[in-house]
Amino acid sequence: MKILVFGAGALGQALGCLLTADGHDVDLIIRKRFIDVIQVNGLEVIGIFGNFTADPDRL
């Protein structure tokens, strides 16, 4: 499924990461200051249900 998260702050980025890890095609609309960091490092969510990583090329 193709999903757009508009205004992806901390919660939106975490949701985008989890959805990407589940195989969905996710686009994030975020502030410029987050883009550079995500393009280099990707996204990682560490939580009680496990750790999830999203490759920057998939976001």
CHARMM-style PDB file with segment names, atoms N, HN, CA, C and O in Angstrom:
ATOM      1  N   MET     1       0.843  -1.171   0.000  1.00  0.00      PROA
ATOM      2  CA  MET     1       0.000   0.000   0.000  1.00  0.00      PROA
ATOM      3  C   MET     1       0.890   1.237   0.000  1.00  0.00      PROA
ATOM      4  O   MET     1       1.922   1.259   0.670  1.00  0.00      PROA
ATOM      5  N   LYS     2       0.502   2.252  -0.738  1.00  0.00      PROA
ATOM      6  HN  LYS     2      -0.337   2.233  -1.283  1.00  0.00      PROA
ATOM      7  CA  LYS     2       1.247   3.514  -0.778  1.00  0.00      PROA
ATOM      8  C   LYS     2       0.652   4.457   0.260  1.00  0.00      PROA
ATOM      9  O   LYS     2      -0.554   4.703   0.263  1.00  0.00      PROA
ATOM     10  N   ILE     3       1.507   4.991   1.151  1.00  0.00      PROA
ATOM     11  HN  ILE     3       2.487   4.791   1.149  1.00  0.00      PROA
ATOM     12  CA  ILE     3       1.057   5.814   2.271  1.00  0.00      PROA
ATOM     13  C   ILE     3       1.861   7.106   2.310  1.00  0.00      PROA
ATOM     14  O   ILE     3       3.076   7.095   2.113  1.00  0.00      PROA
ATOM     15  N   LEU     4       1.178   8.225   2.567  1.00  0.00      PROA
ATOM     16  HN  LEU     4       0.191   8.235   2.727  1.00  0.00      PROA
ATOM     17  CA  LEU     4       1.815   9.523   2.743  1.00  0.00      PROA
ATOM     18  C   LEU     4       1.609   9.964   4.185  1.00  0.00      PROA
ATOM     19  O   LEU     4       0.479  10.006   4.672  1.00  0.00      PROA
ATOM     20  N   VAL     5       2.710  10.294   4.871  1.00  0.00      PROA
ATOM     21  HN  VAL     5       3.628  10.260   4.475  1.00  0.00      PROA
ATOM     22  CA  VAL     5       2.640  10.851   6.222  1.00  0.00      PROA
ATOM     23  C   VAL     5       3.024  12.316   6.090  1.00  0.00      PROA
ATOM     24  O   VAL     5       4.182  12.643   5.829  1.00  0.00      PROA
ATOM     25  N   PHE     6       2.048  13.193   6.273  1.00  0.00      PROA
ATOM     26  HN  PHE     6       1.108  12.927   6.485  1.00  0.00      PROA
ATOM     27  CA  PHE     6       2.252  14.629   6.112  1.00  0.00      PROA
ATOM     28  C   PHE     6       2.543  15.248   7.474  1.00  0.00      PROA
ATOM     29  O   PHE     6       1.781  15.059   8.422  1.00  0.00      PROA
ATOM     30  N   GLY     7       3.646  15.988   7.571  1.00  0.00      PROA
ATOM     31  HN  GLY     7       4.265  16.142   6.800  1.00  0.00      PROA
ATOM     32  CA  GLY     7       4.020  16.590   8.852  1.00  0.00      PROA
ATOM     33  C   GLY     7       4.591  15.549   9.793  1.00  0.00      PROA
ATOM     34  O   GLY     7       4.188  15.457  10.953  1.00  0.00      PROA
ATOM     35  N   ALA     8       5.532  14.767   9.289  1.00  0.00      PROA
ATOM     36  HN  ALA     8       5.860  14.842   8.347  1.00  0.00      PROA
ATOM     37  CA  ALA     8       6.073  13.652  10.064  1.00  0.00      PROA
ATOM     38  C   ALA     8       7.081  14.137  11.095  1.00  0.00      PROA
ATOM     39  O   ALA     8       8.263  14.298  10.791  1.00  0.00      PROA
ATOM     40  N   GLY     9       6.614  14.368  12.307  1.00  0.00      PROA
ATOM     41  HN  GLY     9       5.654  14.238  12.554  1.00  0.00      PROA
ATOM     42  CA  GLY     9       7.498  14.656  13.430  1.00  0.00      PROA
ATOM     43  C   GLY     9       7.990  13.338  13.994  1.00  0.00      PROA
ATOM     44  O   GLY     9       8.139  12.368  13.251  1.00  0.00      PROA
ATOM     45  N   ALA    10       8.242  13.284  15.270  1.00  0.00      PROA
ATOM     46  HN  ALA    10       8.121  14.072  15.874  1.00  0.00      PROA
ATOM     47  CA  ALA    10       8.768  12.069  15.896  1.00  0.00      PROA
ATOM     48  C   ALA    10       7.809  10.893  15.720  1.00  0.00      PROA
ATOM     49  O   ALA    10       8.230   9.801  15.337  1.00  0.00      PROA
ATOM     50  N   LEU    11       6.541  11.107  15.995  1.00  0.00      PROA
ATOM     51  HN  LEU    11       6.199  11.993  16.306  1.00  0.00      PROA
ATOM     52  CA  LEU    11       5.564  10.024  15.887  1.00  0.00      PROA
ATOM     53  C   LEU    11       5.351   9.611  14.433  1.00  0.00      PROA
ATOM     54  O   LEU    11       5.274   8.419  14.135  1.00  0.00      PROA
ATOM     55  N   GLY    12       5.256  10.571  13.536  1.00  0.00      PROA
ATOM     56  HN  GLY    12       5.318  11.539  13.778  1.00  0.00      PROA
ATOM     57  CA  GLY    12       5.071  10.260  12.124  1.00  0.00      PROA
ATOM     58  C   GLY    12       6.258   9.525  11.526  1.00  0.00      PROA
ATOM     59  O   GLY    12       6.085   8.636  10.692  1.00  0.00      PROA
ATOM     60  N   GLN    13       7.465   9.892  11.948  1.00  0.00      PROA
ATOM     61  HN  GLN    13       7.606  10.614  12.625  1.00  0.00      PROA
ATOM     62  CA  GLN    13       8.659   9.197  11.468  1.00  0.00      PROA
ATOM     63  C   GLN    13       8.684   7.763  11.987  1.00  0.00      PROA
ATOM     64  O   GLN    13       9.036   6.843  11.248  1.00  0.00      PROA
ATOM     65  N   ALA    14       8.313   7.565  13.249  1.00  0.00      PROA
ATOM     66  HN  ALA    14       8.027   8.311  13.850  1.00  0.00      PROA
ATOM     67  CA  ALA    14       8.266   6.212  13.810  1.00  0.00      PROA
ATOM     68  C   ALA    14       7.227   5.374  13.074  1.00  0.00      PROA
ATOM     69  O   ALA    14       7.483   4.219  12.734  1.00  0.00      PROA
ATOM     70  N   LEU    15       6.060   5.952  12.830  1.00  0.00      PROA
ATOM     71  HN  LEU    15       5.851   6.891  13.106  1.00  0.00      PROA
ATOM     72  CA  LEU    15       5.011   5.245  12.104  1.00  0.00      PROA
ATOM     73  C   LEU    15       5.477   4.907  10.688  1.00  0.00      PROA
ATOM     74  O   LEU    15       5.245   3.798  10.207  1.00  0.00      PROA
ATOM     75  N   GLY    16       6.129   5.853  10.024  1.00  0.00      PROA
ATOM     76  HN  GLY    16       6.318   6.754  10.415  1.00  0.00      PROA
ATOM     77  CA  GLY    16       6.653   5.598   8.687  1.00  0.00      PROA
ATOM     78  C   GLY    16       7.668   4.473   8.668  1.00  0.00      PROA
ATOM     79  O   GLY    16       7.672   3.648   7.755  1.00  0.00      PROA
ATOM     80  N   CYS    17       8.523   4.438   9.667  1.00  0.00      PROA
ATOM     81  HN  CYS    17       8.520   5.108  10.409  1.00  0.00      PROA
ATOM     82  CA  CYS    17       9.528   3.376   9.771  1.00  0.00      PROA
ATOM     83  C   CYS    17       8.858   2.016   9.949  1.00  0.00      PROA
ATOM     84  O   CYS    17       9.231   1.050   9.284  1.00  0.00      PROA
ATOM     85  N   LEU    18       7.878   1.937  10.837  1.00  0.00      PROA
ATOM     86  HN  LEU    18       7.576   2.722  11.377  1.00  0.00      PROA
ATOM     87  CA  LEU    18       7.181   0.674  11.083  1.00  0.00      PROA
ATOM     88  C   LEU    18       6.424   0.209   9.838  1.00  0.00      PROA
ATOM     89  O   LEU    18       6.441  -0.977   9.509  1.00  0.00      PROA
ATOM     90  N   LEU    19       5.770   1.126   9.155  1.00  0.00      PROA
ATOM     91  HN  LEU    19       5.756   2.090   9.422  1.00  0.00      PROA
ATOM     92  CA  LEU    19       5.037   0.761   7.940  1.00  0.00      PROA
ATOM     93  C   LEU    19       5.983   0.307   6.835  1.00  0.00      PROA
ATOM     94  O   LEU    19       5.670  -0.630   6.100  1.00  0.00      PROA
ATOM     95  N   THR    20       7.137   0.960   6.709  1.00  0.00      PROA
ATOM     96  HN  THR    20       7.391   1.721   7.305  1.00  0.00      PROA
ATOM     97  CA  THR    20       8.127   0.559   5.714  1.00  0.00      PROA
ATOM     98  C   THR    20       8.669  -0.829   6.030  1.00  0.00      PROA
ATOM     99  O   THR    20       8.834  -1.654   5.131  1.00  0.00      PROA
ATOM    100  N   ALA    21       8.944  -1.086   7.299  1.00  0.00      PROA
ATOM    101  HN  ALA    21       8.809  -0.416   8.029  1.00  0.00      PROA
ATOM    102  CA  ALA    21       9.434  -2.403   7.709  1.00  0.00      PROA
ATOM    103  C   ALA    21       8.400  -3.488   7.418  1.00  0.00      PROA
ATOM    104  O   ALA    21       8.755  -4.651   7.223  1.00  0.00      PROA
ATOM    105  N   ASP    22       7.116  -3.107   7.389  1.00  0.00      PROA
ATOM    106  HN  ASP    22       6.828  -2.163   7.548  1.00  0.00      PROA
ATOM    107  CA  ASP    22       6.035  -4.055   7.104  1.00  0.00      PROA
ATOM    108  C   ASP    22       5.794  -4.213   5.599  1.00  0.00      PROA
ATOM    109  O   ASP    22       4.917  -4.972   5.189  1.00  0.00      PROA
ATOM    110  N   GLY    23       6.575  -3.496   4.773  1.00  0.00      PROA
ATOM    111  HN  GLY    23       7.289  -2.880   5.107  1.00  0.00      PROA
ATOM    112  CA  GLY    23       6.500  -3.671   3.334  1.00  0.00      PROA
ATOM    113  C   GLY    23       5.693  -2.632   2.580  1.00  0.00      PROA
ATOM    114  O   GLY    23       5.507  -2.759   1.369  1.00  0.00      PROA
ATOM    115  N   HSD    24       5.209  -1.607   3.264  1.00  0.00      PROA
ATOM    116  HN  HSD    24       5.360  -1.503   4.248  1.00  0.00      PROA
ATOM    117  CA  HSD    24       4.429  -0.560   2.602  1.00  0.00      PROA
ATOM    118  C   HSD    24       5.352   0.470   1.952  1.00  0.00      PROA
ATOM    119  O   HSD    24       6.492   0.655   2.378  1.00  0.00      PROA
ATOM    120  N   ASP    25       4.846   1.131   0.923  1.00  0.00      PROA
ATOM    121  HN  ASP    25       3.920   0.981   0.576  1.00  0.00      PROA
ATOM    122  CA  ASP    25       5.573   2.197   0.231  1.00  0.00      PROA
ATOM    123  C   ASP    25       5.193   3.517   0.901  1.00  0.00      PROA
ATOM    124  O   ASP    25       4.075   4.001   0.721  1.00  0.00      PROA
ATOM    125  N   VAL    26       6.114   4.104   1.672  1.00  0.00      PROA
ATOM    126  HN  VAL    26       7.022   3.711   1.817  1.00  0.00      PROA
ATOM    127  CA  VAL    26       5.814   5.267   2.508  1.00  0.00      PROA
ATOM    128  C   VAL    26       6.576   6.495   2.020  1.00  0.00      PROA
ATOM    129  O   VAL    26       7.772   6.425   1.734  1.00  0.00      PROA
ATOM    130  N   ASP    27       5.873   7.613   1.930  1.00  0.00      PROA
ATOM    131  HN  ASP    27       4.902   7.670   2.162  1.00  0.00      PROA
ATOM    132  CA  ASP    27       6.489   8.916   1.669  1.00  0.00      PROA
ATOM    133  C   ASP    27       6.263   9.787   2.892  1.00  0.00      PROA
ATOM    134  O   ASP    27       5.162   9.827   3.440  1.00  0.00      PROA
ATOM    135  N   LEU    28       7.319  10.491   3.322  1.00  0.00      PROA
ATOM    136  HN  LEU    28       8.214  10.458   2.877  1.00  0.00      PROA
ATOM    137  CA  LEU    28       7.232  11.387   4.471  1.00  0.00      PROA
ATOM    138  C   LEU    28       7.374  12.830   4.009  1.00  0.00      PROA
ATOM    139  O   LEU    28       8.260  13.143   3.213  1.00  0.00      PROA
ATOM    140  N   ILE    29       6.517  13.700   4.495  1.00  0.00      PROA
ATOM    141  HN  ILE    29       5.797  13.446   5.141  1.00  0.00      PROA
ATOM    142  CA  ILE    29       6.653  15.145   4.287  1.00  0.00      PROA
ATOM    143  C   ILE    29       7.157  15.699   5.617  1.00  0.00      PROA
ATOM    144  O   ILE    29       6.416  15.761   6.598  1.00  0.00      PROA
ATOM    145  N   ILE    30       8.446  16.107   5.634  1.00  0.00      PROA
ATOM    146  HN  ILE    30       9.047  16.057   4.836  1.00  0.00      PROA
ATOM    147  CA  ILE    30       9.066  16.529   6.892  1.00  0.00      PROA
ATOM    148  C   ILE    30       9.873  17.804   6.695  1.00  0.00      PROA
ATOM    149  O   ILE    30      10.075  18.266   5.572  1.00  0.00      PROA
ATOM    150  N   ARG    31      10.324  18.355   7.799  1.00  0.00      PROA
ATOM    151  HN  ARG    31      10.161  17.980   8.711  1.00  0.00      PROA
ATOM    152  CA  ARG    31      11.142  19.570   7.766  1.00  0.00      PROA
ATOM    153  C   ARG    31      12.535  19.266   7.205  1.00  0.00      PROA
ATOM    154  O   ARG    31      13.054  18.160   7.351  1.00  0.00      PROA
ATOM    155  N   LYS    32      13.117  20.265   6.569  1.00  0.00      PROA
ATOM    156  HN  LYS    32      12.695  21.164   6.450  1.00  0.00      PROA
ATOM    157  CA  LYS    32      14.433  20.131   5.933  1.00  0.00      PROA
ATOM    158  C   LYS    32      15.499  19.633   6.899  1.00  0.00      PROA
ATOM    159  O   LYS    32      16.362  18.844   6.514  1.00  0.00      PROA
ATOM    160  N   ARG    33      15.449  20.083   8.150  1.00  0.00      PROA
ATOM    161  HN  ARG    33      14.748  20.724   8.463  1.00  0.00      PROA
ATOM    162  CA  ARG    33      16.507  19.702   9.098  1.00  0.00      PROA
ATOM    163  C   ARG    33      16.545  18.197   9.371  1.00  0.00      PROA
ATOM    164  O   ARG    33      17.583  17.676   9.778  1.00  0.00      PROA
ATOM    165  N   PHE    34      15.431  17.489   9.153  1.00  0.00      PROA
ATOM    166  HN  PHE    34      14.588  17.913   8.822  1.00  0.00      PROA
ATOM    167  CA  PHE    34      15.416  16.043   9.360  1.00  0.00      PROA
ATOM    168  C   PHE    34      15.844  15.280   8.112  1.00  0.00      PROA
ATOM    169  O   PHE    34      16.322  14.149   8.206  1.00  0.00      PROA
ATOM    170  N   ILE    35      15.674  15.895   6.947  1.00  0.00      PROA
ATOM    171  HN  ILE    35      15.285  16.814   6.871  1.00  0.00      PROA
ATOM    172  CA  ILE    35      15.936  15.192   5.691  1.00  0.00      PROA
ATOM    173  C   ILE    35      17.391  14.749   5.587  1.00  0.00      PROA
ATOM    174  O   ILE    35      17.658  13.600   5.237  1.00  0.00      PROA
ATOM    175  N   ASP    36      18.333  15.638   5.886  1.00  0.00      PROA
ATOM    176  HN  ASP    36      18.115  16.571   6.171  1.00  0.00      PROA
ATOM    177  CA  ASP    36      19.755  15.307   5.762  1.00  0.00      PROA
ATOM    178  C   ASP    36      20.135  14.137   6.665  1.00  0.00      PROA
ATOM    179  O   ASP    36      20.875  13.247   6.247  1.00  0.00      PROA
ATOM    180  N   VAL    37      19.647  14.134   7.873  1.00  0.00      PROA
ATOM    181  HN  VAL    37      19.046  14.857   8.213  1.00  0.00      PROA
ATOM    182  CA  VAL    37      19.966  13.060   8.827  1.00  0.00      PROA
ATOM    183  C   VAL    37      19.376  11.736   8.354  1.00  0.00      PROA
ATOM    184  O   VAL    37      20.048  10.706   8.405  1.00  0.00      PROA
ATOM    185  N   ILE    38      18.135  11.755   7.897  1.00  0.00      PROA
ATOM    186  HN  ILE    38      17.589  12.592   7.856  1.00  0.00      PROA
ATOM    187  CA  ILE    38      17.480  10.526   7.455  1.00  0.00      PROA
ATOM    188  C   ILE    38      18.141   9.983   6.190  1.00  0.00      PROA
ATOM    189  O   ILE    38      18.277   8.768   6.050  1.00  0.00      PROA
ATOM    190  N   GLN    39      18.555  10.850   5.267  1.00  0.00      PROA
ATOM    191  HN  GLN    39      18.445  11.838   5.381  1.00  0.00      PROA
ATOM    192  CA  GLN    39      19.205  10.391   4.042  1.00  0.00      PROA
ATOM    193  C   GLN    39      20.531   9.702   4.333  1.00  0.00      PROA
ATOM    194  O   GLN    39      20.932   8.803   3.593  1.00  0.00      PROA
ATOM    195  N   VAL    40      21.210  10.103   5.388  1.00  0.00      PROA
ATOM    196  HN  VAL    40      20.884  10.833   5.989  1.00  0.00      PROA
ATOM    197  CA  VAL    40      22.486   9.482   5.751  1.00  0.00      PROA
ATOM    198  C   VAL    40      22.273   8.221   6.584  1.00  0.00      PROA
ATOM    199  O   VAL    40      22.890   7.189   6.323  1.00  0.00      PROA
ATOM    200  N   ASN    41      21.397   8.306   7.589  1.00  0.00      PROA
ATOM    201  HN  ASN    41      20.895   9.145   7.802  1.00  0.00      PROA
ATOM    202  CA  ASN    41      21.269   7.230   8.576  1.00  0.00      PROA
ATOM    203  C   ASN    41      20.044   6.346   8.418  1.00  0.00      PROA
ATOM    204  O   ASN    41      20.000   5.258   8.993  1.00  0.00      PROA
ATOM    205  N   GLY    42      19.051   6.780   7.658  1.00  0.00      PROA
ATOM    206  HN  GLY    42      19.087   7.664   7.191  1.00  0.00      PROA
ATOM    207  CA  GLY    42      17.787   6.051   7.621  1.00  0.00      PROA
ATOM    208  C   GLY    42      17.023   6.307   8.912  1.00  0.00      PROA
ATOM    209  O   GLY    42      17.345   7.228   9.662  1.00  0.00      PROA
ATOM    210  N   LEU    43      16.021   5.497   9.162  1.00  0.00      PROA
ATOM    211  HN  LEU    43      15.759   4.749   8.553  1.00  0.00      PROA
ATOM    212  CA  LEU    43      15.242   5.613  10.395  1.00  0.00      PROA
ATOM    213  C   LEU    43      15.331   4.314  11.171  1.00  0.00      PROA
ATOM    214  O   LEU    43      15.366   3.232  10.585  1.00  0.00      PROA
ATOM    215  N   GLU    44      15.368   4.421  12.477  1.00  0.00      PROA
ATOM    216  HN  GLU    44      15.339   5.300  12.953  1.00  0.00      PROA
ATOM    217  CA  GLU    44      15.385   3.239  13.336  1.00  0.00      PROA
ATOM    218  C   GLU    44      14.449   3.478  14.506  1.00  0.00      PROA
ATOM    219  O   GLU    44      14.502   4.517  15.164  1.00  0.00      PROA
ATOM    220  N   VAL    45      13.588   2.497  14.754  1.00  0.00      PROA
ATOM    221  HN  VAL    45      13.545   1.653  14.219  1.00  0.00      PROA
ATOM    222  CA  VAL    45      12.681   2.538  15.895  1.00  0.00      PROA
ATOM    223  C   VAL    45      13.062   1.402  16.823  1.00  0.00      PROA
ATOM    224  O   VAL    45      13.125   0.245  16.407  1.00  0.00      PROA
ATOM    225  N   ILE    46      13.316   1.730  18.076  1.00  0.00      PROA
ATOM    226  HN  ILE    46      13.265   2.670  18.414  1.00  0.00      PROA
ATOM    227  CA  ILE    46      13.637   0.733  19.098  1.00  0.00      PROA
ATOM    228  C   ILE    46      12.530   0.796  20.132  1.00  0.00      PROA
ATOM    229  O   ILE    46      12.317   1.835  20.757  1.00  0.00      PROA
ATOM    230  N   GLY    47      11.825  -0.310  20.316  1.00  0.00      PROA
ATOM    231  HN  GLY    47      11.998  -1.154  19.808  1.00  0.00      PROA
ATOM    232  CA  GLY    47      10.696  -0.295  21.241  1.00  0.00      PROA
ATOM    233  C   GLY    47      10.443  -1.652  21.861  1.00  0.00      PROA
ATOM    234  O   GLY    47      11.193  -2.605  21.647  1.00  0.00      PROA
ATOM    235  N   ILE    48       9.382  -1.720  22.626  1.00  0.00      PROA
ATOM    236  HN  ILE    48       8.773  -0.946  22.800  1.00  0.00      PROA
ATOM    237  CA  ILE    48       9.077  -2.957  23.354  1.00  0.00      PROA
ATOM    238  C   ILE    48       8.619  -4.076  22.423  1.00  0.00      PROA
ATOM    239  O   ILE    48       8.671  -5.246  22.802  1.00  0.00      PROA
ATOM    240  N   PHE    49       8.172  -3.742  21.217  1.00  0.00      PROA
ATOM    241  HN  PHE    49       8.129  -2.791  20.909  1.00  0.00      PROA
ATOM    242  CA  PHE    49       7.727  -4.759  20.272  1.00  0.00      PROA
ATOM    243  C   PHE    49       8.817  -5.154  19.287  1.00  0.00      PROA
ATOM    244  O   PHE    49       8.562  -5.920  18.358  1.00  0.00      PROA
ATOM    245  N   GLY    50      10.030  -4.640  19.477  1.00  0.00      PROA
ATOM    246  HN  GLY    50      10.237  -4.017  20.232  1.00  0.00      PROA
ATOM    247  CA  GLY    50      11.144  -4.984  18.614  1.00  0.00      PROA
ATOM    248  C   GLY    50      11.798  -3.757  18.013  1.00  0.00      PROA
ATOM    249  O   GLY    50      11.373  -2.624  18.240  1.00  0.00      PROA
ATOM    250  N   ASN    51      12.835  -4.008  17.247  1.00  0.00      PROA
ATOM    251  HN  ASN    51      13.180  -4.928  17.063  1.00  0.00      PROA
ATOM    252  CA  ASN    51      13.577  -2.942  16.579  1.00  0.00      PROA
ATOM    253  C   ASN    51      13.260  -2.986  15.087  1.00  0.00      PROA
ATOM    254  O   ASN    51      13.231  -4.056  14.479  1.00  0.00      PROA
ATOM    255  N   PHE    52      13.022  -1.816  14.508  1.00  0.00      PROA
ATOM    256  HN  PHE    52      13.045  -0.947  15.001  1.00  0.00      PROA
ATOM    257  CA  PHE    52      12.673  -1.715  13.097  1.00  0.00      PROA
ATOM    258  C   PHE    52      13.562  -0.670  12.447  1.00  0.00      PROA
ATOM    259  O   PHE    52      13.834   0.379  13.031  1.00  0.00      PROA
ATOM    260  N   THR    53      14.011  -0.962  11.232  1.00  0.00      PROA
ATOM    261  HN  THR    53      13.790  -1.814  10.757  1.00  0.00      PROA
ATOM    262  CA  THR    53      14.870  -0.046  10.495  1.00  0.00      PROA
ATOM    263  C   THR    53      14.276   0.194   9.112  1.00  0.00      PROA
ATOM    264  O   THR    53      13.783  -0.729   8.465  1.00  0.00      PROA
ATOM    265  N   ALA    54      14.332   1.454   8.669  1.00  0.00      PROA
ATOM    266  HN  ALA    54      14.733   2.204   9.196  1.00  0.00      PROA
ATOM    267  CA  ALA    54      13.874   1.800   7.321  1.00  0.00      PROA
ATOM    268  C   ALA    54      15.045   2.403   6.557  1.00  0.00      PROA
ATOM    269  O   ALA    54      15.650   3.383   6.992  1.00  0.00      PROA
ATOM    270  N   ASP    55      15.349   1.812   5.427  1.00  0.00      PROA
ATOM    271  HN  ASP    55      14.858   1.016   5.074  1.00  0.00      PROA
ATOM    272  CA  ASP    55      16.398   2.305   4.546  1.00  0.00      PROA
ATOM    273  C   ASP    55      15.959   3.650   3.961  1.00  0.00      PROA
ATOM    274  O   ASP    55      14.801   3.787   3.566  1.00  0.00      PROA
ATOM    275  N   PRO    56      16.846   4.640   3.895  1.00  0.00      PROA
ATOM    276  CA  PRO    56      16.447   5.955   3.381  1.00  0.00      PROA
ATOM    277  C   PRO    56      15.946   5.925   1.940  1.00  0.00      PROA
ATOM    278  O   PRO    56      15.170   6.796   1.546  1.00  0.00      PROA
ATOM    279  N   ASP    57      16.368   4.955   1.155  1.00  0.00      PROA
ATOM    280  HN  ASP    57      16.998   4.248   1.475  1.00  0.00      PROA
ATOM    281  CA  ASP    57      15.908   4.862  -0.232  1.00  0.00      PROA
ATOM    282  C   ASP    57      14.454   4.411  -0.334  1.00  0.00      PROA
ATOM    283  O   ASP    57      13.815   4.597  -1.370  1.00  0.00      PROA
ATOM    284  N   ARG    58      13.934   3.821   0.735  1.00  0.00      PROA
ATOM    285  HN  ARG    58      14.453   3.669   1.576  1.00  0.00      PROA
ATOM    286  CA  ARG    58      12.546   3.350   0.723  1.00  0.00      PROA
ATOM    287  C   ARG    58      11.580   4.370   1.291  1.00  0.00      PROA
ATOM    288  O   ARG    58      10.373   4.132   1.296  1.00  0.00      PROA
ATOM    289  N   LEU    59      12.082   5.505   1.772  1.00  0.00      PROA
ATOM    290  HN  LEU    59      13.063   5.698   1.768  1.00  0.00      PROA
ATOM    291  CA  LEU    59      11.210   6.537   2.342  1.00  0.00      PROA
ATOM    292  C   LEU    59      11.071   7.695   1.388  1.00  0.00      PROA
ATOM    293  OT1 LEU    59      10.375   8.664   1.692  1.00  0.00      PROA
TER     294      LEU     59
END
